[in-house]
Amino acid sequence: METGLMTDPVRDPVGDFIELDGVEKVFDVRKKTGFLRSERRQVRAVDSLSFTVARGEMVGYIGPHGAGKSTTIKMLTGIL
């Protein structure tokens, strides 16, 4: 029975399928502090993330709440 899954990742001679090197994402956040006042601050969602995924390689991406998993996936897919 054929599953279509590769047993060993294939190293692409041109490069990796996905390669991130030092990726960062910072959001500017405004917090309302009064009727007409607000404070601005920056929230670092992803800080210096680096990893590679070879063509055919299967990976899991786990971490605690607020670690930047969704932000990273959105950056990879072009949503952010």
Residue frames relative to the residue before (quaternion, step in Angstrom):
aa qw qx qy qz dx dy dz
M 1.0000 0.0000 0.0000 0.0000 0.00 0.00 0.00
E 0.2797 -0.7684 0.5581 0.1407 3.57 -0.82 1.01
T 0.2314 -0.7930 0.5505 0.1212 3.59 -0.80 1.00
G 0.4377 -0.6973 0.4613 0.3308 3.58 1.16 -0.46
L 0.5860 0.5659 -0.3759 0.4417 3.58 1.26 -0.02
M 0.3832 -0.7008 0.5515 0.2407 3.53 -1.06 0.77
T 0.4132 -0.7177 0.4991 0.2550 3.57 -0.95 0.79
D 0.7830 0.1746 -0.0967 0.5891 3.58 1.07 -0.67
P 0.4761 -0.6508 0.4967 0.3209 3.59 -0.93 0.81
V 0.3097 -0.7348 0.5746 0.1844 3.56 -1.06 0.76
R 0.3214 -0.7378 0.5607 0.1949 3.55 -0.72 1.05
D 0.3298 -0.7476 0.5493 0.1753 3.54 -0.63 1.16
P 0.4410 -0.7091 0.4716 0.2834 3.62 -0.72 0.96
V 0.6414 0.5196 -0.3279 0.4595 3.59 1.17 -0.48
G 0.7229 -0.3550 0.2503 0.5373 3.59 1.09 -0.63
D 0.6708 -0.4850 0.3745 0.4178 3.53 -1.34 -0.01
F 0.6140 -0.5546 0.4220 0.3706 3.56 -1.26 0.48
I 0.7647 0.0133 0.0093 0.6442 3.57 1.03 -0.89
E 0.0677 0.7842 -0.6142 0.0572 3.56 -0.90 0.91
L 0.0362 -0.7760 0.6295 -0.0142 3.54 -0.77 1.11
D 0.0039 -0.8022 0.5963 -0.0294 3.55 -0.94 0.87
G 0.8582 -0.0823 0.0093 0.5066 3.55 -0.40 1.27
V 0.2482 0.7964 -0.5143 0.1990 3.61 1.08 0.69
E 0.0207 -0.7914 0.6106 -0.0220 3.55 -1.00 0.90
K 0.0312 -0.7682 0.6380 0.0434 3.56 -1.25 0.49
V 0.0377 -0.7850 0.6176 -0.0289 3.54 -0.80 1.11
F 0.1953 -0.7722 0.5969 0.0961 3.56 -0.90 0.98
D 0.3186 -0.6927 0.6089 0.2187 3.57 -1.12 0.73
V 0.0773 -0.8124 0.5778 -0.0158 3.56 -0.68 1.15
R 0.1750 -0.7608 0.6162 0.1042 3.56 -1.01 0.88
K 0.1175 -0.7763 0.6178 0.0441 3.54 -0.95 0.95
K 0.3780 -0.7255 0.5309 0.2212 3.55 -0.75 1.07
T 0.1159 -0.8207 0.5588 0.0281 3.58 -0.73 1.10
G 0.7915 0.0353 -0.0199 0.6098 3.58 1.26 -0.15
F 0.7772 -0.3437 0.2344 0.4721 3.55 -1.30 -0.13
L 0.8132 0.0965 -0.0300 0.5732 3.60 0.84 -0.95
R 0.6186 0.5556 -0.3384 0.4405 3.58 1.21 0.27
S 0.0439 0.7758 -0.6293 0.0132 3.51 -1.20 0.59
E 0.3207 -0.7111 0.5920 0.2024 3.52 -1.26 0.52
R 0.2164 -0.7534 0.6050 0.1394 3.53 -1.12 0.67
R 0.0846 0.7713 -0.6283 0.0561 3.51 -1.09 0.77
Q 0.4038 -0.6959 0.5373 0.2528 3.53 -1.28 0.28
V 0.1607 -0.7593 0.6255 0.0796 3.54 -1.06 0.87
R 0.2548 -0.7680 0.5735 0.1279 3.56 -0.68 1.14
A 0.1995 -0.8152 0.5378 0.0797 3.58 -0.33 1.29
V 0.7780 0.0762 -0.0217 0.6233 3.58 1.07 -0.78
D 0.0639 -0.8244 0.5620 -0.0215 3.57 -0.77 1.05
S 0.8558 -0.1712 0.0774 0.4820 3.56 -0.54 1.25
L 0.2022 0.7980 -0.5306 0.2018 3.58 0.78 1.10
S 0.0497 0.7899 -0.6079 0.0628 3.57 -0.88 1.00
F 0.2990 0.7216 -0.6008 0.1700 3.57 -1.01 0.88
T 0.2295 -0.7502 0.6003 0.1554 3.56 -1.30 0.31
V 0.1301 -0.7495 0.6444 0.0778 3.53 -1.25 0.61
A 0.3188 -0.7538 0.5465 0.1775 3.57 -0.71 1.11
R 0.6127 -0.5329 0.4283 0.3965 3.57 -1.21 0.49
G 0.8018 0.2450 -0.2074 0.5040 3.59 -0.80 1.01
E 0.5638 0.5968 -0.3882 0.4188 3.59 1.23 -0.18
M 0.2474 -0.7479 0.5984 0.1461 3.57 -1.07 0.80
V 0.0251 -0.8080 0.5883 -0.0198 3.57 -0.87 0.95
G 0.2644 -0.7049 0.6276 0.1983 3.52 -1.34 0.36
Y 0.1691 -0.7834 0.5937 0.0726 3.55 -1.06 0.71
I 0.1343 0.8154 -0.5403 0.1588 3.57 -0.08 1.32
G 0.2033 0.7644 -0.5990 0.1248 3.54 -1.25 0.40
P 0.6574 -0.5243 0.3597 0.4043 3.57 -1.25 0.23
H 0.6935 -0.4507 0.3720 0.4214 3.54 -1.35 0.30
G 0.8241 0.2282 -0.1709 0.4894 3.59 -0.87 0.92
A 0.4776 0.7035 -0.4199 0.3173 3.59 1.24 0.20
G 0.5928 -0.6034 0.3599 0.3937 3.62 1.23 -0.15
K 0.3222 0.7732 -0.4928 0.2356 3.60 1.23 0.29
S 0.7053 0.4528 -0.2694 0.4743 3.59 0.74 -1.02
T 0.6276 0.5321 -0.3349 0.4591 3.59 0.99 -0.77
T 0.6525 0.5113 -0.3141 0.4627 3.59 0.94 -0.84
I 0.6616 0.4930 -0.3074 0.4741 3.60 0.90 -0.90
K 0.6423 0.5149 -0.3254 0.4652 3.61 0.98 -0.76
M 0.6402 0.5017 -0.3290 0.4798 3.60 1.03 -0.70
L 0.6487 0.5244 -0.3159 0.4522 3.60 0.98 -0.82
T 0.7391 0.4134 -0.2254 0.4817 3.59 0.99 -0.81
G 0.5514 -0.6496 0.3775 0.3627 3.58 1.25 -0.06
I 0.4306 0.6954 -0.4702 0.3314 3.59 1.23 0.14
L 0.7557 0.2432 -0.1446 0.5907 3.60 1.11 -0.72
